[in-house]
Amino acid sequence: MNYSLQGKAAIVTGAAGGIGSAIARAFMQAGAKVACVDLEASKAPAGSLAIKCDVSSEADTRAAVEQAVKAYGGLHLLVNAAAMRDPSATVTDLDLAGWNRVFAVNVGGAFLMSRWTIPHMVKAGGGSIIHIASQLGTVGTARRVDQGRAHHHGQGDGGRPRRAEDPRQHALARGRGDRAHAAAFRHDGEGAGGHGTQTPIGTIRDA
């Protein structure tokens, strides 16, 4: 660990598993106090403040942020990693309810968490908001129409802070790391080769 988050307080959504859980653990190892927000809060990393929350709910997200602020006295970091698995469908197959649900969680959740967190970051003198996106936001894949659109919107650059105390915003979009998994994921039989040619920095395994 070559960085320190000592004295910092963070919220990580989608922290019960996967990328969110790994980020939460790394933040705690760096010295941060971390609130883990998830529908399955009982699976949050040990040592964190586990908060059960549906990030698509205005009431839930506001309450979660207030609980974290009450516990830690302020906030400096927000990682929006919560996302739902989208239904595999084309535009003509997907119904509106399925489309809206993906956007409510993957995009609306990031908006709501940012909305409630930003005022506390301003009070703290600044902070960082990190949106976990996906390669699907820039590279199309068969039958993943709603996920691609949701992550495309999630990759919008918040730009530079207008004031010194305004939080910075960042979007991280991961690519494919495992060729076997990518081959199984692709519907056109091209596997990771197709993705690799559209990903300038290549996959993790190419590094």
C-alpha positions in Angstrom: 0.0 0.0 0.0 1.7 3.2 -1.2 -0.9 5.7 -0.2 -2.7 6.7 2.9 -6.4 7.5 3.6 -5.8 8.0 7.3 -8.4 10.4 8.7 -10.7 10.0 5.7 -14.2 8.7 5.7 -15.7 6.9 2.7 -18.9 5.3 1.4 -18.7 2.5 -1.1 -21.9 1.2 -2.7 -22.3 -2.3 -3.9 -19.7 -3.3 -1.3 -21.1 -6.7 -0.4 -19.0 -8.4 -3.1 -17.0 -8.0 -6.2 -15.3 -4.7 -7.1 -17.1 -2.8 -4.4 -16.0 -5.1 -1.7 -12.4 -5.1 -2.9 -12.3 -1.3 -3.0 -13.8 -1.1 0.6 -11.1 -3.5 1.9 -8.3 -1.5 0.2 -9.6 1.8 1.6 -9.7 0.3 5.1 -6.2 -1.1 4.7 -5.1 2.5 3.7 -6.6 3.8 7.0 -10.0 5.1 5.9 -13.2 4.5 7.8 -15.6 2.9 5.4 -19.4 2.6 5.2 -20.5 -0.2 3.0 -23.8 0.3 1.4 -25.6 -2.7 -0.2 -28.9 -4.6 -0.2 -26.9 -7.5 1.3 -25.2 -5.4 4.0 -24.5 -8.5 6.1 -21.9 -9.6 3.5 -19.9 -6.3 3.8 -16.2 -6.6 4.8 -15.5 -7.0 8.4 -14.6 -3.8 10.2 -16.8 -1.6 8.0 -20.0 0.1 8.8 -22.6 -2.0 7.0 -25.7 -0.2 5.9 -28.6 -1.9 4.1 -29.8 0.3 1.3 -31.5 0.2 -2.1 -29.6 2.8 -4.1 -32.5 3.4 -6.3 -34.5 4.7 -3.4 -34.3 8.4 -2.5 -35.2 7.7 1.1 -32.8 4.8 1.5 -29.8 6.7 0.0 -30.4 9.8 2.1 -30.7 7.8 5.3 -27.5 5.8 4.4 -25.5 9.0 3.9 -26.8 10.5 7.1 -25.9 7.3 9.0 -22.4 7.4 7.7 -22.0 11.1 8.6 -23.3 10.5 12.1 -20.8 7.7 12.6 -17.8 9.3 11.1 -18.4 13.1 11.5 -18.0 13.8 7.8 -17.3 12.3 4.3 -14.4 12.6 1.9 -14.9 9.7 -0.6 -17.8 8.1 -2.4 -17.4 5.1 -4.7 -20.5 4.3 -6.7 -20.0 0.6 -7.5 -23.6 -0.6 -7.0 -25.1 -2.1 -10.2 -27.6 -4.7 -11.1 -27.2 -7.5 -13.6 -29.1 -6.5 -16.7 -31.5 -8.8 -18.6 -30.0 -10.3 -21.7 -32.2 -8.8 -24.5 -32.3 -6.8 -27.6 -34.1 -3.4 -27.9 -37.2 -5.1 -29.3 -37.2 -7.8 -26.6 -36.5 -5.7 -23.5 -39.6 -4.3 -21.8 -39.7 -0.8 -20.3 -39.7 -2.0 -16.7 -36.5 -3.9 -17.2 -34.8 -0.9 -18.9 -36.0 1.5 -16.2 -34.8 -0.8 -13.3 -31.2 -0.9 -14.7 -31.1 2.9 -15.1 -32.7 3.4 -11.6 -29.9 1.4 -10.0 -26.8 2.0 -12.2 -27.4 5.6 -13.0 -30.0 6.9 -10.6 -28.2 5.3 -7.7 -25.0 7.1 -8.5 -27.0 10.4 -8.8 -28.8 10.0 -5.5 -25.7 9.0 -3.5 -23.7 11.9 -5.0 -26.6 14.3 -4.3 -26.6 13.5 -0.6 -22.9 13.2 -0.2 -21.6 16.3 -2.0 -22.8 18.8 0.7 -20.8 16.9 3.3 -17.7 16.8 1.1 -18.0 20.6 0.6 -18.1 21.0 4.4 -15.0 18.8 4.7 -13.1 21.0 2.3 -13.3 18.7 -0.7 -13.4 15.1 -1.7 -13.6 12.6 -4.5 -16.5 10.7 -6.2 -15.6 7.6 -8.2 -18.1 6.0 -10.5 -17.4 2.4 -11.5 -18.5 2.0 -15.1 -17.9 -0.6 -17.7 -16.3 -1.2 -21.0 -19.8 -1.7 -22.3 -20.3 2.0 -22.1 -18.0 2.5 -25.1 -17.9 -1.0 -26.7 -21.2 -2.6 -27.8 -22.1 -6.2 -27.1 -25.0 -8.2 -28.4 -28.1 -8.3 -26.1 -26.6 -5.9 -23.5 -28.4 -2.7 -24.8 -29.5 -1.3 -21.4 -26.3 -2.0 -19.6 -24.3 -0.3 -22.3 -26.4 2.8 -22.3 -26.4 3.0 -18.5 -22.6 2.7 -18.2 -22.2 5.2 -21.1 -24.2 7.8 -19.1 -22.2 6.8 -15.9 -19.0 7.7 -17.6 -19.8 11.4 -18.0 -17.0 13.5 -16.7 -17.9 15.8 -13.9 -15.1 18.1 -14.8 -12.9 20.1 -12.6 -14.3 21.4 -9.3 -15.4 25.0 -9.6 -14.3 25.8 -6.1 -11.4 24.3 -4.1 -13.9 22.6 -1.7 -16.0 21.0 -4.5 -15.5 17.2 -4.9 -13.7 15.8 -7.9 -15.5 13.2 -10.0 -13.9 10.3 -11.8 -15.3 7.4 -13.9 -13.4 4.1 -14.1 -14.4 1.6 -16.7 -12.9 -1.9 -16.4 -12.3 -4.1 -19.5 -12.1 -7.8 -19.9 -9.5 -9.6 -17.7 -10.1 -13.2 -18.5 -10.3 -14.6 -22.0 -12.2 -17.8 -21.1 -14.9 -15.7 -19.4 -15.0 -13.3 -22.3 -15.4 -16.1 -24.8 -18.3 -17.4 -22.9 -19.8 -14.0 -22.5 -19.7 -13.1 -26.2 -22.7 -14.2 -28.3 -21.0 -13.8 -31.7 -18.2 -16.4 -31.0 -15.4 -13.9 -31.3 -14.6 -14.0 -27.6 -12.1 -11.5 -26.1 -10.4 -11.0 -29.4 -13.3 -8.8 -30.6 -13.2 -6.8 -27.4 -9.4 -6.5 -27.4 -9.3 -4.8 -30.7 -11.7 -2.1 -29.5 -9.9 -1.6 -26.2 -6.8 0.6 -26.7 -5.0 -0.4 -23.5 -5.9 -4.1 -24.0 -7.1 -6.5 -21.4 -5.5 -7.2 -18.0 -4.1 -10.4 -19.3 -2.4 -8.6 -22.2 -0.5 -6.3 -19.9 
